[in-house]
Amino acid sequence: MPNFLFVYHGGSMPESEEEQTKIMAAWGAWFQGLGDSVVEPGNPVGMSKTVNSDGSVADNGGANPASGYTVVSAGTIDEAVGKAKSCPMLDGGGSVEVAEIHVVEM
């Protein structure tokens, strides 16, 4: 079964400890609902830099910087998208980019 990368964009940081507890519970419930399809729960990520083909570096993370990631397994990209549709990131105004991971033997 293929693996898919969920890249989280946007969202907001909790403003209180109570809000953080609520958000973490939502993520925990979502991961639990995904069950064995979670290959790697991932993590939030910090500010990124973009290295361009001309060697220049942009400090702003690009037009839509990543805010975290998860790896899940699913039969098809449409099935993976279905799993992403219930992601708590969407409740916070963020988005989830879904892409199949192609394994290349080296």
C-alpha positions as CSV (number, residue, x, y, z in Angstrom):
1,M,0.0,0.0,0.0
2,P,1.5,3.4,-0.9
3,N,2.4,6.1,1.6
4,F,1.2,9.7,1.4
5,L,2.8,12.8,2.8
6,F,0.4,15.2,4.5
7,V,2.0,18.7,4.5
8,Y,0.2,21.1,6.8
9,H,0.0,24.8,5.9
10,G,-1.2,27.7,8.0
11,G,-3.3,27.2,11.0
12,S,-2.9,29.2,14.2
13,M,-1.1,28.7,17.5
14,P,-3.4,28.2,20.6
15,E,-3.7,31.4,22.7
16,S,-4.3,29.7,26.0
17,E,-3.4,26.5,27.8
18,E,-7.1,25.4,27.7
19,E,-7.1,25.9,23.9
20,Q,-3.9,24.0,23.5
21,T,-5.3,21.0,25.5
22,K,-8.4,21.0,23.3
23,I,-6.4,21.1,20.1
24,M,-4.1,18.3,21.2
25,A,-7.1,16.2,22.2
26,A,-8.5,16.7,18.7
27,W,-5.2,15.7,17.1
28,G,-5.0,12.6,19.4
29,A,-8.5,11.6,18.4
30,W,-7.8,12.1,14.7
31,F,-4.6,10.0,14.9
32,Q,-6.5,7.3,16.9
33,G,-9.2,7.3,14.2
34,L,-6.6,6.8,11.5
35,G,-5.4,3.7,13.3
36,D,-2.7,1.6,11.6
37,S,-2.6,3.9,8.5
38,V,-0.4,6.3,10.5
39,V,3.1,5.5,9.3
40,E,4.7,8.5,11.0
41,P,2.7,11.0,13.0
42,G,5.2,13.7,12.2
43,N,5.6,17.0,13.9
44,P,5.1,20.7,13.6
45,V,8.0,22.5,11.8
46,G,9.6,25.9,12.3
47,M,10.3,28.7,9.8
48,S,11.9,27.4,6.7
49,K,14.3,28.8,4.1
50,T,14.0,28.2,0.4
51,V,17.1,27.5,-1.7
52,N,16.5,28.5,-5.3
53,S,18.1,27.0,-8.4
54,D,20.3,30.1,-8.8
55,G,21.7,29.5,-5.3
56,S,19.8,32.4,-3.6
57,V,18.1,31.8,-0.3
58,A,14.7,33.2,0.7
59,D,14.1,33.4,4.4
60,N,10.3,33.5,4.3
61,G,9.5,29.8,3.6
62,G,7.9,30.5,0.2
63,A,4.4,31.5,-0.8
64,N,2.7,28.9,1.5
65,P,5.2,27.7,4.2
66,A,4.8,24.3,5.7
67,S,3.7,24.2,9.4
68,G,4.0,20.4,9.9
69,Y,3.7,16.9,8.3
70,T,2.4,13.4,8.8
71,V,2.9,10.2,6.7
72,V,-0.1,7.8,6.2
73,S,-0.7,4.8,4.2
74,A,-3.8,4.5,1.9
75,G,-4.8,2.5,-1.1
76,T,-5.2,5.6,-3.4
77,I,-4.6,9.3,-3.2
78,D,-8.4,9.7,-3.1
79,E,-8.5,7.5,0.0
80,A,-5.7,9.6,1.5
81,V,-7.5,12.8,0.7
82,G,-10.6,11.4,2.5
83,K,-8.5,10.8,5.6
84,A,-7.1,14.4,5.4
85,K,-10.6,15.9,5.2
86,S,-11.1,15.2,9.0
87,C,-7.7,16.7,10.0
88,P,-7.9,19.2,12.9
89,M,-5.6,21.5,10.9
90,L,-8.7,22.4,8.9
91,D,-10.6,23.6,12.0
92,G,-7.8,26.1,12.6
93,G,-8.1,27.6,9.2
94,G,-5.1,25.7,7.7
95,S,-4.9,23.3,4.8
96,V,-3.5,19.9,4.1
97,E,-1.5,19.1,1.0
98,V,-1.6,15.4,0.1
99,A,1.1,13.8,-2.1
100,E,2.0,10.2,-2.8
101,I,5.5,9.2,-1.7
102,H,7.4,7.4,-4.5
103,V,10.0,5.0,-3.3
104,V,13.1,5.1,-5.4
105,E,15.7,2.4,-5.0
106,M,19.3,3.7,-4.9
